[in-house]
Amino acid sequence: MTELRDITLDDIESLAVGAWILGTGGGGSPYLGLLNMRRLYAEGFRVQLMQPGDLADDDWVAAVSNMGAPLVGQERLTDSRTIARAVSLMEDHTGIRFRGIMALEIGGGNSIQPLMAAAHLGRPVIDADMMGRAYPEAQMTSVAVGDLKPYPLSTVDCRGLEAVVQTVPTWKWMERVSRKICVEYGSIASTCKAPRTGAEVKQWCIPRTTTKAIAIGSAVREAQRRHEDPIEAILSVEPGKVLYRGKVMDVERRATEGFLRGRTRFDGVDGWKGSQLEVAFQNEWIVAWQDGEPLAMSPDLICVLDTVTGEAIGTETIRYGQRVTVIALPTAEVFLTPKGLQHVGPRAFNYDIDFKSVFA
């Protein structure tokens, strides 16, 4: 028997905090999605959470996300109906009916996209995703590592622009084609990825990531209420490590080709005084160098957090003078395989570095 768990508004508040941490700087700020969900719940909408193990093998699941540069997403606002339309467009195009809706990535605002679609369409949210964090490109998913079919894909813009990518030969081609569409939309689009069967979700997707994000966010919010250390609270529920403490000295960023790219430099404080950290990003934090030596890199999660609040700082919101704590969290096992590293290791981002995990 399928067991559905009600997602409370307090859960969604925690999800926004926890998913922003798991976003490793990207995935878009959850704040706009949170405002949308507050309004939907005030209007009487409700959303339920379904475990992937309760899916039948022949069920269909929609995987949704916004696509584009996070900085643009802060300026070109949309509402909850746009992501729901991306799902409906996929149903219209394929003739299938989705049993549930899942996040492409649990990181950042894309964690809330399935909740908005689910509220409008009356479907449950599946407690899983394809990244366990946020990544910037279509081929950087567990289902791409599993060589599952990359098409079709639907894209929707709040002005009424709609497109379907029917067939591509590879995941990288899906990234290239859909990114061009996204750039033409203005570098932000709502998307429904290739439909996944229940069997595929159970074999290749990363389970219970919505629950994980809620737990992390709840720990941070409770620490804030108790005036305790929120960084310690995160590490009490996730097996992470503190890498660095410092303040932001310099930020270089640019929106290009549908991505937000750049570097941020930090000057150390406390036990890191006299040491410098530089982190490169492509929507997400990708590689960190301490005093010129690689310290942490994808697929390990590099999370830049406000030292006082414990909340995440995105690559589009980081600014001079912020006091930060940088932590690492472990990635999903699928990305630590040789094939997984081909998709999301440092060389996938054009850094000629052999992957070495913080947790090795």
N, C-alpha and C positions, 0 to 999 in steps of 0.2 A: 504494500500500500504506500502510495506517495505521501510523504510528510512535508507540508509547506510551513515555513516559519514566518510569522509576521515580522516585517522590518519596521521598527518604530522610527519616529522622527529623531529620537535621541541616537539610535543606531546610525542614522544618516549623518547626523552631526559628527559622530565619531569616525564614520567612514571617510568623511571629507578630510579630517585631520590625518588619519592613518594612511589613506591612499596618496596624499600629498607627500608623505615621507617615502612611501614605496615608489613614487614617481621619479626618484633620483633626479630631481630638477625639472622633469618634463611631464608630459601627459596633459598639460594645461592646468591652470589653477582650478580647483574644485569649487571655488566660491560662487561662480555664476550658476553652476549646476545645483549647488546647495540652495541658493535663493529660489530656483525653479521648483525644487522639491518641497521647500517650505510652503510655497504658494499652492502646489498641487495638494499637499496634505491638508492645508487650510480649506481647500475646496472640496475635501472629502475623498480624494483618491487615496488608495493604499496599494502597497507592493509587498509581495511575498518572496521568500528565498527558498530555492529548491536545490537539494544536493545532486551533483552529477550522477551519483550511483543510482538515483531513482529514475533516471532516463531509460526508456526502452531503446534498444539498439537502433530501431528504425525511426525514432523521433527525430525531428529536425530542430536545430538550434541556430538562432541568429547571433552573430558576433558583431558588435557595433563599436564605433569610436568616432570622435572627431579626428580629422586629418589636417595637418598644416603646421604653421609656425605659431608657437604658444603666444608670442608677443602680439600677433595679429588677433588672436582669439580674445585678448583683453580689450581690443578696440572695436571689433566687429561682432557685436553681441547678437545672439539668436535666442530662441525660446525652445521649450521642451518638445514642441510639435515637429520640429525639423528632423530630429533623430528618429522619431516615430515614423515619419514619412519615409525615411530611408529603408526601414524594415518593411513597411507596406509596399513600397516600390519593388523590393526584392520578392515579396510574396506574389505580387501581380505578375512579375516577370517570369518566375519559375513555376507558379501554380501550386506551390507547397504552402502548408500552414505550419508556422513555427510553434513548437511546444513551449519553448522558453527563450529568453534573451540573455546573452552573456557579454561581459566586457571583453574586448580584444586585449586590453591591458588594464590591470588593476591600478596602475600608477596614475596619480593626478586626477584631473577632471574626467578622464575617460572611465573611471570607476563608477561615475554617477550617470553616464549616458544610458546604460541599460535600464536603470531605475526609471528614468524619464520615459523611455519608450514603453517599458512594461506598464507604467501607470496609465498611459493613454490606450494601450492595446489590450490590457487585461490579461497579461501573461506573467508567469513567475520569472524572477531573475535566477539564473543558474550560478551557483556558488563556485565559480572557476573562471580562469582566463587563460590566455595563450602566452603570457610573458612573465607573470609573477612580479612585475615591475612596470616600467615604461621603456620602450625602445622607439627610435624614430622611423624605421622603415618596415615595409610590408613583409620582407623575407626574414625579419628578425623575430620569429615566433616559433613556438613549439610545433605547430602544425606544418610549418615550412621545413623544420628539421625532419619531421616525419614524412616529407614528400607528399603531403595531401594536396588535393587540387586547389589551385589558387583563385579560381574564378567560379561564378561571376561576382561582380562587385557593383553596388549601387552608390551613387554620390548625389547629395541633395544640398542645395543652397537656400538660405532663407528668402531669397528673392524669387524663388520658383524655378531655378535652374535644376534640371535633373539629368543624370546620365547613368548608363549601365555599361560596364566593361564586360563584354560577353565571353571572350576567349583570349588568353595569352599563353605563350609556351612555357613560361617559368615565373617563379615568384619575383625575380628581379625585374622582369618585364611588367608585372603587375605594379610594382613600385614605380617604374618609370612612367607608365601610361597614366596611372591614377594621380601621380604627383603633378603631371602636366595639367590634368583637368583641375586639380586643386588650385594650382597657381592661377589658372584662368578665372577661377571663382573669386580670387582675391586672397589666396593662401590660407583659406580655412573652409572646410566642408564637413558635413555629416555623412558618415558612410556606414553601410552594412556590408560586411565582408562575405566571402564565400560561405554558403550554408554548410553546417557541420552536422553529421548524424550523431545520435546518442552514443553509438559505438566509438566514433572518432573522438568525441569529447572525453569519454572515459579512458581511452587509451593514450591520448596525446596532450590533453589540456591539463593545466595545473590546478588541482582541486583546492577548495576552501580558501581561496584568496580573498574573497569578500569578507568572510569571517575573520581572517587574519588582519585585514586592514581595520575592521571595526575594533578588534582587540587592541591593536597598537594605538588607535585614536582614543579609545576609552582610557588606556593607561596614561596617556599624555594629559588628557582632560582632568582625570582624577588627581594627578600630580599637581596640576595647576591649581585645582581647588584647595589642595592641602598645603600649597606653597612648598612642595618638595621638588627635587631635581627631576625634571621631565626626561632628561637624557637617560638617567638611571632607570626610569620607569619603562622606557622603550626597551632597554637591554634586559629588563626583567621578564619581558614577554617574547623577545626575539634574541637569538644567539649572535649578537653583533659585537663590534669592537670600536672603541674610540680611536680615531686616527690622528686627530689634530684639533687644536683650538686656536683661534686667532681672530683678526678683524680684516675686513675687505679693504684692500689697498688700491685695486684697479680692476675695472671691468671693460672688456672689449667684446662687443657683440654686433651682429648684423643679421638681418632677415634676408635670406637668399635661397632661391630654388625651393621655396616652401619649407625651409628649415630655419631655426634660429641657431647660429653658429657663433663660437667665440671662445674666450679664455677669461678666467678670473684669477687674480693673484691675492693671496692672503699673507699677512704678517703675523707670526706666532705670538701667543701670550701664555702665561703660566708656564707649564713645563716645556712649551714649544717656543719660548722667547728666543729671538735670534735666528729662528728657522723660518723659511718661506715655503709656501705651498702654492702651486699653480695647477688649476684644473681646467681641462679643455672640455667643451661641450658641443654636442649636435642635438639640440632640444634637451637631451639629458646629459648629466655629468658622465664623461666617458673614461678619461685617464687623469690621474692625479700624480704630480711629481713633487717630491719634497727635496728641496735643495738640489734640484736637477736630476734626481734619481726616481724612477717609477716607484710609486708607493701603492697605488691601487688602480684597478682597471676593470672595464667590462669583461665578463658578465657579473662580477661582484657588484653589489649595489653600493654606489657612493652617494651618501645622503648629506647634504649641507643643511644644518639646522640652526635656528635661532637659539643661542645658548641659554637665554632666559626662559623662553616659552616652550622650547622643544619642538616648535612647529617648523615645517620644511620651508626652505627658501628656493624658489624656482629660478631657472636660468633667465627668465624674463623679468624677475622682480629683484634680483640681487643688486645691491648698490653699495657705493663707497661708505665705509664706516661701520657697517653691520658687524656685530660680534657673533661669531659662528662656532659651532662644534661640528666637525666632520666625522661621521661614523661610516662603517661598512657593515652591510648585512649580506648573508649568503644568498646565492642564486639558486634557482631550481636545478636539479641534477641533469635534466635534459640538455642544458646549455654548457655543461662541463665535459660532455663527450667530445671527441675530435670533430664530429660533424657539427655539433652545437657551437663549438668555438669558431668554426668556419663562418657561421652565420652572425655571431655576436661578440667574438673575441676582438682584441685590439686591431688586428689586421683587417677586420671587416669595416673598420672606420679609418683605414689607411695609416695606422700607426704601426711601424715596424718593430713591434715589441712582442716577445714571447709571453703568453699569459702566465702569470703567477698569482695564485689566489692569496688574499689576505689570510684566509683560513687554512692554508696548506700546513 
